[in-house]
């Protein structure tokens, strides 16, 4: 028995009554209720949908409506030819795996903001996490590299800085078109011994490459790189430093960027824990920051979208989204399964929705789908099945059409006559 048949049996058993049989058919003109554009009551005048970062973030009431975002990374350990300034292969692989694991743990347990004082800023789950992305052309590779280059292995900030140089990235980055390459580089040994040189954990994001410096010894904890890596990947995903008050988010207040609490103002109280500030924690992201990343990823032409491992091209019926309440999706979504609008459920689509090959939108007999100038398509260049209407006796699922919605890449095509 195929998963599709099992799926339909579950729908019928859930939504049917004992006395009336469920019938199904793909959408046709008689299922449509076409509204005039002036009848729309979906967006406040002057407000554009599909752009507000707060509409992109996870909904705490419906966590399954948010698609997880696996960020592809690989890790490079840089050293000289005889390998004395960085971890060896065994140590490095363990360090890299622990670093990725601890970064994901920090992202998963997003924290409440310290600032502003006594704030009530909501704490939303962070949908992205890191996955090592090996080069598929190298069988059995793990995405962790060890590069020996006497001319490029080191990191210097301050005098004679190579901080902004992309040379090591240009030479050693693997698949930079789709993977964030993280370079773990020792401070130059001559700099470490120089008065005034701070050989501390530091780094910079340069397009699809991140350079991170530290004094790498077997006793170094992977935890020491977690805040920095999450911070730099935040830049790669489109986030700015938060302390200046001009990062595009109202929920990241301007402050003086204190590292830790001290006995003197302002650092006696106004100390941030935001991931995009410089502080001892770097464990908090606001709803606007999360929404901005998700907005960047949702844009098909965004360079940031390329870093996501694309799981939404593969049909996964086990992660079907069932709509039982009145839901308005005011941000684009890339889904991996079907969408079922149950009896009494209403789904309003105002933006872009991508469904994988073989997926469908199912509208139950007492369900309602509102197509509000939206686009429904397959972002992977394949075809999804279409909109399926269920009927029970005289009761049938309905589809309301506002404006000029676009239904693309679909097997069962329907003509949306909006000239009313």
Buried (B, 14 or more C-beta within 10 A) or exposed (E): EEEBEEBBEEBBEEBBEEEEEBEBEBBEEEBBEBBEEEEBEBBEEEEEBBEBBBBBBBEEEEEEBBBEBBBBBBBBBBBBEEBEBBBEEEBBBBBBBBBBEBBBEBBEEBBEBBBBEEEEBEBBBBBBBBBBBBBEEEEEBBBBBBBBBEEBBBBBBEEEEBBEBEEBBEEBBBBBEBBBBBBBBBBBEEBBEEEEBEBEBBBBBBEBBBBBBBBBEEEBEBEBBBBBBBBBBBBBBBBBBBBEEEBEBEBBBEBEBBEEEEEEEEBEEBBBBBBBBBBEBBBBBBBBBBBBBBBBBBBEEBEBBBBBBBBBBEBBBEBBBBBBEEBBBBBBBBBBBBBBBBBEBBBBBBBBBBBBBBBBBBBBBBBBBBBBBBBBBBBBEBBBBBBBBBBBEEEBBBBBBBBEBEBEBBEBEBEBEBEE
